[in-house]
């Protein structure tokens, strides 16, 4: 029952155009499929957090090693 409801809500949103003009639409997910690192998404998340912290403190962000 829930999967059918979720699918219907997603379909309604698509028809209403709620997924148009999203950031990154039509582009590949950065880092996905480029290597066999199962934690690529966690590393990308940590990089974004570091960039946010650097912006708050006005420091230059450092890359992950």
N, C-alpha and C positions, 0 to 999 in steps of 0.2 A: 504494500500500500504506500509506504513512504517513498520508495524509489519512483513510483508513478507520480506522486504529488510533486516531488522535487523536479522530475523531468518536465512536468507540465509548467511549473513556475519558471524554469529555465527557458522553455520554449516561448512562453508569454513574454519574457524579458527580451528575448531575441527579436520577436516580432515587433515589440514596442521600440526597438532600436537602443535599448539600454546598454548594449555592449559595443556600440559604435564610438569611435574616437577615444578609445582607451589608450593610455600611454604604452608604447611598445607594440601596439596592434600590428600584426603581420610580420613581426620581427622574431627571430629566434631568441630563446631565453639565453642570456649571456652565460657562458660556461657550460651549458647543457650539451652533452654529447661530444665534448672536445677531448676528454680523457677519461680514464677509468677511476676517477676519484669519487667514491660514493658520498663523500661529504662536501662536494663542490658547492651545494646550496648553503651549507652552514658557513663555509668560508666566505661566500659572497655576502651573507647576512652580517657576519662579523666585520667585513670591510665597510659595509654601509653604516654600521654602528660607529665604527672608528671615524668615518667621515663626518657623521653627525656630531660626535663629541668634539672633533677638531674644529668644526664650524662654530660650535658654542664657545669654545675657548680661544678661537682665532688662531689655532696652530695649523700647520700644514699636515694633511693626513699622510700616514706612513703605510706603505704596502705590506701585505702579508708575506712572510718569508716562507 
